[in-house]
Amino acid sequence: MRKMAITGFGFVLLMVLALAVLFYANFRTVVVSGPSMEPTFKNGDRLLASRAYWLIGPIQKKDIVVVRPEGSRSYVIKRVAYMPGETVDYQNIPDNWSITDGPYKVPEGKLYVLGDNWANSEDSRKYGPVSESAILGKIVVLPAMWQVALKAILALTAAYFVALYVLERLRAGRARASESAG
């Protein structure tokens, strides 16, 4: 009977497969649509978002998140301005809230999100605070970082596979040489 062994190359392929499954399950790319997050993001920018909070940390104030507002089929990208229990300043209170009602506090289980381009943003001022369950993910890679990181990962992966190939060929050559000598 012939023994099966996993070579270094086979191990690397299994690791790449495991990383691909992990990435697919925990990350998604989103595309910026509209001017509401300018100058941070421009229309058409591709971003990487994740719900793997165990890996990237919980949502905090000033994080940029991808949200699907209630009753909407599309998503929006906004910055978390206020966390649950915080008081919203009068300049940013919801449109349906009157100053005479007193200070507006963000309800528990909700986040108050605003666009960076305040004048051109439909956000929590229009549709109110969003449920934490409506958050599709937290932005983890910005456009410029995305390009650099992708090139670096591809270059390192290619170099690693070339090195494994060369080492495997050297090992196979030595094995043949020792068989023919013996």
C-alpha positions as CSV (number, residue, x, y, z in Angstrom):
1,M,0.0,0.0,0.0
2,R,1.2,3.4,-0.8
3,K,1.3,6.1,1.9
4,M,-0.2,9.5,1.3
5,A,1.7,12.5,2.4
6,I,0.9,16.1,2.3
7,T,3.8,18.1,0.7
8,G,4.6,21.7,1.6
9,F,2.8,22.7,-1.6
10,G,-0.3,20.7,-0.7
11,F,-0.3,22.3,2.8
12,V,-0.1,25.8,1.3
13,L,-3.0,25.0,-1.0
14,L,-5.1,23.9,1.9
15,M,-4.2,27.0,3.8
16,V,-5.1,29.2,0.8
17,L,-8.5,27.4,0.6
18,A,-9.1,27.9,4.3
19,L,-8.3,31.6,4.1
20,A,-10.5,32.0,1.0
21,V,-13.4,30.4,2.9
22,L,-12.7,32.6,6.0
23,F,-12.6,35.7,3.8
24,Y,-15.8,34.8,1.9
25,A,-17.7,34.2,5.1
26,N,-16.6,37.3,6.9
27,F,-15.8,40.0,4.4
28,R,-17.6,41.7,1.5
29,T,-16.7,44.5,-1.0
30,V,-19.0,47.4,-1.3
31,V,-19.1,50.3,-3.8
32,V,-19.6,53.9,-2.8
33,S,-22.6,55.4,-4.6
34,G,-23.1,59.2,-4.4
35,P,-21.4,62.1,-2.7
36,S,-22.6,61.7,0.9
37,M,-19.2,60.5,2.2
38,E,-17.0,62.9,0.3
39,P,-14.1,63.8,0.8
40,T,-13.4,60.5,2.6
41,F,-14.8,58.4,-0.2
42,K,-15.7,59.3,-3.8
43,N,-18.4,57.8,-5.9
44,G,-17.3,54.4,-7.3
45,D,-14.7,53.7,-4.6
46,R,-14.5,50.0,-3.6
47,L,-14.3,49.3,0.1
48,L,-13.9,46.2,2.2
49,A,-16.4,45.6,5.0
50,S,-16.5,42.9,7.7
51,R,-19.0,41.6,10.3
52,A,-16.2,39.6,11.9
53,Y,-16.2,41.8,15.0
54,W,-14.2,39.1,16.8
55,L,-11.4,39.9,14.4
56,I,-11.7,43.7,13.8
57,G,-13.2,44.8,17.0
58,P,-16.7,46.1,17.9
59,I,-18.3,49.1,16.2
60,Q,-17.3,52.3,17.9
61,K,-17.9,56.0,17.5
62,K,-16.3,57.4,14.3
63,D,-16.2,54.0,12.6
64,I,-17.5,53.9,9.0
65,V,-20.3,51.3,8.6
66,V,-22.4,49.8,5.8
67,V,-26.1,50.1,6.7
68,R,-29.3,48.8,5.2
69,P,-32.0,51.3,6.5
70,E,-35.4,49.8,7.4
71,G,-37.6,49.4,4.3
72,S,-34.7,49.8,1.9
73,R,-33.2,47.3,-0.5
74,S,-29.9,49.1,-1.0
75,Y,-27.2,49.9,1.5
76,V,-25.6,53.2,2.5
77,I,-22.1,53.9,3.9
78,K,-22.1,56.3,6.9
79,R,-20.0,57.2,9.9
80,V,-21.2,56.3,13.4
81,A,-21.7,59.7,15.1
82,Y,-23.5,58.7,18.3
83,M,-23.7,55.5,20.2
84,P,-26.7,54.2,22.2
85,G,-27.6,56.4,25.1
86,E,-25.6,59.4,23.8
87,T,-27.3,62.8,23.3
88,V,-27.4,64.2,19.8
89,D,-26.5,67.8,19.4
90,Y,-29.3,70.1,18.2
91,Q,-27.6,70.6,14.8
92,N,-27.9,66.9,14.0
93,I,-31.3,65.9,15.6
94,P,-33.7,63.9,13.4
95,D,-36.0,66.0,11.1
96,N,-39.1,64.8,12.9
97,W,-37.8,65.8,16.4
98,S,-38.6,69.2,17.8
99,I,-36.2,71.2,19.9
100,T,-39.1,71.8,22.3
101,D,-39.1,68.0,22.9
102,G,-35.8,68.4,24.7
103,P,-32.5,66.7,24.0
104,Y,-32.6,63.7,21.6
105,K,-31.0,60.5,23.0
106,V,-30.0,57.6,20.8
107,P,-32.2,54.6,21.9
108,E,-30.5,51.4,23.1
109,G,-29.7,48.9,20.3
110,K,-29.5,51.8,17.8
111,L,-26.7,53.8,16.2
112,Y,-26.9,57.4,14.9
113,V,-25.1,57.6,11.6
114,L,-24.2,60.7,9.5
115,G,-22.5,61.2,6.1
116,D,-19.2,63.1,6.0
117,N,-20.6,65.5,3.4
118,W,-23.2,66.9,5.8
119,A,-25.0,69.0,3.2
120,N,-25.5,66.1,0.7
121,S,-26.3,63.2,3.0
122,E,-29.4,61.3,3.7
123,D,-28.7,59.8,7.1
124,S,-30.1,59.4,10.6
125,R,-31.3,63.0,10.5
126,K,-33.8,61.9,7.8
127,Y,-34.5,58.2,8.7
128,G,-33.6,58.2,12.4
129,P,-31.2,56.0,14.2
130,V,-30.5,52.6,12.7
131,S,-30.8,49.3,14.4
132,E,-27.5,47.5,15.2
133,S,-28.9,44.5,13.3
134,A,-29.2,46.7,10.1
135,I,-25.4,47.1,10.1
136,L,-24.0,44.9,7.2
137,G,-20.4,45.5,8.3
138,K,-17.7,47.9,9.3
139,I,-15.3,49.3,6.7
140,V,-11.8,47.8,7.4
141,V,-9.8,48.8,4.3
142,L,-9.8,52.2,2.6
143,P,-9.4,52.6,-1.2
144,A,-5.7,53.5,-1.2
145,M,-4.8,50.9,1.4
146,W,-6.8,48.3,-0.6
147,Q,-4.7,48.7,-3.7
148,V,-1.4,48.6,-1.8
149,A,-2.5,45.6,0.4
150,L,-3.7,43.6,-2.6
151,K,-0.5,44.1,-4.5
152,A,1.6,43.2,-1.5
153,I,-0.5,40.1,-0.8
154,L,-0.2,39.0,-4.4
155,A,3.5,39.6,-4.6
156,L,4.2,37.7,-1.3
157,T,1.9,34.8,-2.4
158,A,3.7,34.5,-5.8
159,A,7.1,34.6,-4.1
160,Y,6.1,32.0,-1.6
161,F,4.8,29.6,-4.3
162,V,8.0,30.1,-6.4
163,A,10.1,29.4,-3.3
164,L,8.1,26.2,-2.5
165,Y,8.4,25.1,-6.1
166,V,12.2,25.6,-6.2
167,L,12.6,23.8,-2.8
168,E,10.4,20.9,-4.0
169,R,12.5,20.5,-7.2
170,L,15.7,20.6,-5.2
171,R,14.4,17.9,-2.8
172,A,13.2,15.7,-5.7
173,G,16.6,16.1,-7.4
174,R,18.5,15.1,-4.3
175,A,16.2,12.1,-3.8
176,R,16.8,10.9,-7.4
177,A,20.6,11.5,-7.0
178,S,20.7,9.4,-3.8
179,E,18.6,6.6,-5.5
180,S,20.8,6.4,-8.5
181,A,24.0,6.4,-6.3
182,G,22.6,3.6,-4.0
